[in-house]
Amino acid sequence: MNKLGAFLMLAALALAPCVAQSQSNPMAVGVGPHGYDFLIGTWSCTNSMPSRMGGPSSTTLTFARSAAGSISVHVTGTNFDALGYAGYTAKTKTWWNPSAVGNGDYSTESSQQTGKKTVWTGQYFEGSTGKATPIRDTYTIDSMSVYKDLSEARIGGTWKTQAKITCTKS
C-alpha cells in the first residue's frame, strides 16, 4: 500500500494555530509540520480493488508520533504488513512518505499540496525484481475521521487504478 523523514520543529507559538486549524478544518490539511496530526490514532480501511500494489481488501492503520518527530504508520491486513512515515521539510514545504511492505516492496511519494484533496507522486519498487513503477495517490479528506485514497500506477504509459480505499477513524 502506498502510504502515508523527520519534521523540522517550529517554535510552540508558531505551531499552536496550525495544530488547532488542522484538527478542525480539512482545508488546512498538510499545512506545516502538524498538518497531518489528525491522522494520529487507529483507522479501519476497506479497499474495493485489492492488488499487490494497493494492498488487501481490509486493513488497520495505526498512526503515531515517531521519536524523530514524524508521523509513523503501521498497516496490517490479511497476509499484509507495511510501515511508513509522513515527514515534513519546512524549507520546501514538502511532505515525504517513504514506506516498506513486508514482502520487500517499497515506495516513496511526496506532495507540496494542502487542503481537502492532495496528490502525492513517486515511485513503487518491487523488492524481488527492483522494477520501478511511477505511482500517485489522491487523498480526499471527507472529514477529520474519514478519508479516501485513490491509488494509481503508470503502467504501459497509462495511469491505472490499483486501489480504492476508504478509511474511518476508530
C-alpha atoms as a printed R data frame, in Angstrom:
    type eleno elety resid chain resno       x       y       z
1   ATOM     1    CA   MET     A     1   0.000   0.000   0.000
2   ATOM     2    CA   ASN     A     2   1.326   3.432  -0.863
3   ATOM     3    CA   LYS     A     3   1.254   5.105   2.462
4   ATOM     4    CA   LEU     A     4   1.299   7.593   4.257
5   ATOM     5    CA   GLY     A     5  11.660  11.698   7.198
6   ATOM     6    CA   ALA     A     6  11.506  13.795  10.116
7   ATOM     7    CA   PHE     A     7   9.676  17.019  10.942
8   ATOM     8    CA   LEU     A     8  11.570  20.249  11.320
9   ATOM     9    CA   MET     A     9  10.169  21.712  14.509
10  ATOM    10    CA   LEU     A    10   8.907  25.296  14.826
11  ATOM    11    CA   ALA     A    11   8.521  27.383  17.968
12  ATOM    12    CA   ALA     A    12   5.469  26.485  20.059
13  ATOM    13    CA   LEU     A    13   3.775  29.817  19.367
14  ATOM    14    CA   ALA     A    14   4.076  29.297  15.627
15  ATOM    15    CA   LEU     A    15   2.661  25.769  15.835
16  ATOM    16    CA   ALA     A    16  -0.382  26.341  18.001
17  ATOM    17    CA   PRO     A    17  -2.585  27.993  15.331
18  ATOM    18    CA   CYS     A    18  -1.628  25.376  12.719
19  ATOM    19    CA   VAL     A    19  -2.392  22.437  15.016
20  ATOM    20    CA   ALA     A    20  -5.754  23.856  16.019
21  ATOM    21    CA   GLN     A    21  -6.618  24.640  12.404
22  ATOM    22    CA   SER     A    22  -5.651  21.216  11.023
23  ATOM    23    CA   GLN     A    23  -7.664  19.389  13.700
24  ATOM    24    CA   SER     A    24 -10.933  21.078  12.751
25  ATOM    25    CA   ASN     A    25 -10.554  22.297   9.165
26  ATOM    26    CA   PRO     A    26  -9.965  19.855   6.283
27  ATOM    27    CA   MET     A    27  -8.744  22.774   4.140
28  ATOM    28    CA   ALA     A    28  -5.702  23.125   6.462
29  ATOM    29    CA   VAL     A    29  -4.640  19.515   5.894
30  ATOM    30    CA   GLY     A    30  -0.935  19.359   5.066
31  ATOM    31    CA   VAL     A    31  -0.211  22.909   6.252
32  ATOM    32    CA   GLY     A    32   3.030  22.954   8.234
33  ATOM    33    CA   PRO     A    33   4.697  20.200  10.243
34  ATOM    34    CA   HIS     A    34   1.489  19.304  12.094
35  ATOM    35    CA   GLY     A    35  -0.786  19.315   9.047
36  ATOM    36    CA   TYR     A    36  -1.445  15.576   9.360
37  ATOM    37    CA   ASP     A    37  -1.742  15.296  13.140
38  ATOM    38    CA   PHE     A    38  -5.437  14.446  12.748
39  ATOM    39    CA   LEU     A    39  -4.293  11.017  11.464
40  ATOM    40    CA   ILE     A    40  -2.796  10.015  14.819
41  ATOM    41    CA   GLY     A    41  -4.802   7.091  16.156
42  ATOM    42    CA   THR     A    42  -6.281   3.924  14.649
43  ATOM    43    CA   TRP     A    43  -8.134   3.726  11.337
44  ATOM    44    CA   SER     A    44 -10.116   0.897   9.708
45  ATOM    45    CA   CYS     A    45  -9.895   0.794   5.923
46  ATOM    46    CA   THR     A    46 -11.662  -1.040   3.118
47  ATOM    47    CA   ASN     A    47 -10.238  -1.421  -0.373
48  ATOM    48    CA   SER     A    48 -12.679  -2.179  -3.185
49  ATOM    49    CA   MET     A    49  -9.794  -3.045  -5.561
50  ATOM    50    CA   PRO     A    50  -7.254  -5.179  -3.677
51  ATOM    51    CA   SER     A    51  -3.939  -5.700  -5.513
52  ATOM    52    CA   ARG     A    52  -0.228  -6.283  -4.953
53  ATOM    53    CA   MET     A    53   0.443  -2.534  -5.035
54  ATOM    54    CA   GLY     A    54  -2.816  -1.496  -3.406
55  ATOM    55    CA   GLY     A    55  -2.948  -3.966  -0.556
56  ATOM    56    CA   PRO     A    56  -5.703  -6.275   0.706
57  ATOM    57    CA   SER     A    57  -9.444  -5.615   0.946
58  ATOM    58    CA   SER     A    58  -9.299  -4.698   4.630
59  ATOM    59    CA   THR     A    59  -6.545  -3.066   6.684
60  ATOM    60    CA   THR     A    60  -5.961  -1.392  10.017
61  ATOM    61    CA   LEU     A    61  -3.712   1.663  10.109
62  ATOM    62    CA   THR     A    62  -2.098   2.859  13.320
63  ATOM    63    CA   PHE     A    63  -0.587   6.355  13.176
64  ATOM    64    CA   ALA     A    64   1.677   7.670  15.952
65  ATOM    65    CA   ARG     A    65   4.216  10.424  16.534
66  ATOM    66    CA   SER     A    66   7.679   8.890  15.990
67  ATOM    67    CA   ALA     A    67  10.684   9.564  18.202
68  ATOM    68    CA   ALA     A    68  12.156  11.646  15.348
69  ATOM    69    CA   GLY     A    69   9.039  13.859  15.188
70  ATOM    70    CA   SER     A    70   7.473  12.482  12.013
71  ATOM    71    CA   ILE     A    71   4.236  10.531  11.899
72  ATOM    72    CA   SER     A    72   4.712   6.774  11.648
73  ATOM    73    CA   VAL     A    73   2.129   4.392  10.252
74  ATOM    74    CA   HIS     A    74   1.824   0.631  10.645
75  ATOM    75    CA   VAL     A    75  -0.568  -1.023   8.193
76  ATOM    76    CA   THR     A    76  -1.799  -4.563   8.844
77  ATOM    77    CA   GLY     A    77  -4.183  -6.848   6.993
78  ATOM    78    CA   THR     A    78  -4.545 -10.479   5.964
79  ATOM    79    CA   ASN     A    79  -1.093 -11.589   4.759
80  ATOM    80    CA   PHE     A    80  -0.033  -7.907   4.681
81  ATOM    81    CA   ASP     A    81   2.264  -5.782   6.826
82  ATOM    82    CA   ALA     A    82   3.698  -2.360   5.929
83  ATOM    83    CA   LEU     A    83   5.455   0.513   7.689
84  ATOM    84    CA   GLY     A    84   5.811   4.130   6.634
85  ATOM    85    CA   TYR     A    85   6.391   7.702   7.713
86  ATOM    86    CA   ALA     A    86   4.990  11.108   6.886
87  ATOM    87    CA   GLY     A    87   7.754  13.649   7.316
88  ATOM    88    CA   TYR     A    88   7.795  17.361   6.559
89  ATOM    89    CA   THR     A    89  10.608  19.513   5.148
90  ATOM    90    CA   ALA     A    90   9.869  23.105   6.159
91  ATOM    91    CA   LYS     A    91  12.316  24.744   3.729
92  ATOM    92    CA   THR     A    92  10.472  23.358   0.671
93  ATOM    93    CA   LYS     A    93   7.067  22.820   2.345
94  ATOM    94    CA   THR     A    94   7.186  19.225   1.128
95  ATOM    95    CA   TRP     A    95   5.673  16.169   2.753
96  ATOM    96    CA   TRP     A    96   7.527  12.867   2.177
97  ATOM    97    CA   ASN     A    97   6.114   9.359   2.604
98  ATOM    98    CA   PRO     A    98   8.661   6.535   2.404
99  ATOM    99    CA   SER     A    99   7.143   3.116   3.086
100 ATOM   100    CA   ALA     A   100   8.064  -0.564   3.003
101 ATOM   101    CA   VAL     A   101   5.953  -3.689   2.696
102 ATOM   102    CA   GLY     A   102   6.794  -6.946   4.472
103 ATOM   103    CA   ASN     A   103   7.350  -8.728   1.130
104 ATOM   104    CA   GLY     A   104  10.292  -6.418   0.274
105 ATOM   105    CA   ASP     A   105   8.405  -3.929  -1.920
106 ATOM   106    CA   TYR     A   106   8.884  -0.256  -1.056
107 ATOM   107    CA   SER     A   107   7.882   3.183  -2.252
108 ATOM   108    CA   THR     A   108   8.381   6.857  -1.688
109 ATOM   109    CA   GLU     A   109   5.994   9.676  -2.525
110 ATOM   110    CA   SER     A   110   5.856  13.382  -1.872
111 ATOM   111    CA   SER     A   111   3.466  16.303  -2.094
112 ATOM   112    CA   GLN     A   112   3.517  20.060  -1.624
113 ATOM   113    CA   GLN     A   113  -0.258  20.316  -1.871
114 ATOM   114    CA   THR     A   114  -2.528  21.176   1.046
115 ATOM   115    CA   GLY     A   115  -6.251  21.082   1.612
116 ATOM   116    CA   LYS     A   116  -9.122  18.643   1.321
117 ATOM   117    CA   LYS     A   117  -7.675  16.942  -1.787
118 ATOM   118    CA   THR     A   118  -3.966  16.280  -2.311
119 ATOM   119    CA   VAL     A   119  -1.987  14.290  -4.870
120 ATOM   120    CA   TRP     A   120   1.206  12.501  -3.845
121 ATOM   121    CA   THR     A   121   3.574  11.216  -6.545
122 ATOM   122    CA   GLY     A   122   6.608   8.955  -6.512
123 ATOM   123    CA   GLN     A   123   7.933   5.503  -7.312
124 ATOM   124    CA   TYR     A   124   6.998   1.971  -6.270
125 ATOM   125    CA   PHE     A   125   9.767  -0.648  -6.299
126 ATOM   126    CA   GLU     A   126   9.193  -4.392  -6.407
127 ATOM   127    CA   GLY     A   127  11.668  -5.846  -3.935
128 ATOM   128    CA   SER     A   128  12.113  -9.149  -5.786
129 ATOM   129    CA   THR     A   129  12.883  -7.572  -9.185
130 ATOM   130    CA   GLY     A   130  13.878  -3.967  -8.426
131 ATOM   131    CA   LYS     A   131  11.367  -2.864 -11.077
132 ATOM   132    CA   ALA     A   132  10.300   0.772 -10.546
133 ATOM   133    CA   THR     A   133   6.802   1.987 -11.371
134 ATOM   134    CA   PRO     A   134   5.590   5.615 -11.193
135 ATOM   135    CA   ILE     A   135   2.743   5.969  -8.693
136 ATOM   136    CA   ARG     A   136   0.333   8.586  -7.411
137 ATOM   137    CA   ASP     A   137  -2.159   8.655  -4.591
138 ATOM   138    CA   THR     A   138  -5.033  11.112  -4.490
139 ATOM   139    CA   TYR     A   139  -6.228  11.646  -0.925
140 ATOM   140    CA   THR     A   140  -9.635  13.209  -0.317
141 ATOM   141    CA   ILE     A   141 -10.445  14.221   3.247
142 ATOM   142    CA   ASP     A   142 -14.202  13.909   3.780
143 ATOM   143    CA   SER     A   143 -13.863  14.839   7.470
144 ATOM   144    CA   MET     A   144 -11.257  14.574  10.203
145 ATOM   145    CA   SER     A   145 -12.454  10.980  10.715
146 ATOM   146    CA   VAL     A   146 -12.946   9.782   7.094
147 ATOM   147    CA   TYR     A   147 -10.596   9.918   4.115
148 ATOM   148    CA   LYS     A   148 -10.321   8.233   0.717
149 ATOM   149    CA   ASP     A   149  -7.236   7.155  -1.222
150 ATOM   150    CA   LEU     A   150  -7.289   6.561  -4.972
151 ATOM   151    CA   SER     A   151  -4.022   4.744  -5.688
152 ATOM   152    CA   GLU     A   152  -2.739   4.604  -9.268
153 ATOM   153    CA   ALA     A   153   0.305   3.281 -11.123
154 ATOM   154    CA   ARG     A   154   1.604   4.291 -14.540
155 ATOM   155    CA   ILE     A   155   1.660   1.033 -16.498
156 ATOM   156    CA   GLY     A   156   2.279   0.959 -20.245
157 ATOM   157    CA   GLY     A   157   2.108   4.756 -20.374
158 ATOM   158    CA   THR     A   158  -1.372   4.901 -18.798
159 ATOM   159    CA   TRP     A   159  -2.448   5.633 -15.215
160 ATOM   160    CA   LYS     A   160  -4.289   2.549 -13.903
161 ATOM   161    CA   THR     A   161  -6.149   2.324 -10.609
162 ATOM   162    CA   GLN     A   162  -4.513  -0.053  -8.118
163 ATOM   163    CA   ALA     A   163  -6.712   0.591  -5.087
164 ATOM   164    CA   LYS     A   164  -9.810   2.484  -3.964
165 ATOM   165    CA   ILE     A   165  -9.558   2.809  -0.201
166 ATOM   166    CA   THR     A   166 -11.879   4.387   2.353
167 ATOM   167    CA   CYS     A   167 -10.601   4.806   5.913
168 ATOM   168    CA   THR     A   168 -12.562   5.642   9.056
169 ATOM   169    CA   LYS     A   169 -11.018   6.644  12.373
170 ATOM   170    CA   SER     A   170 -11.870   4.218  15.187
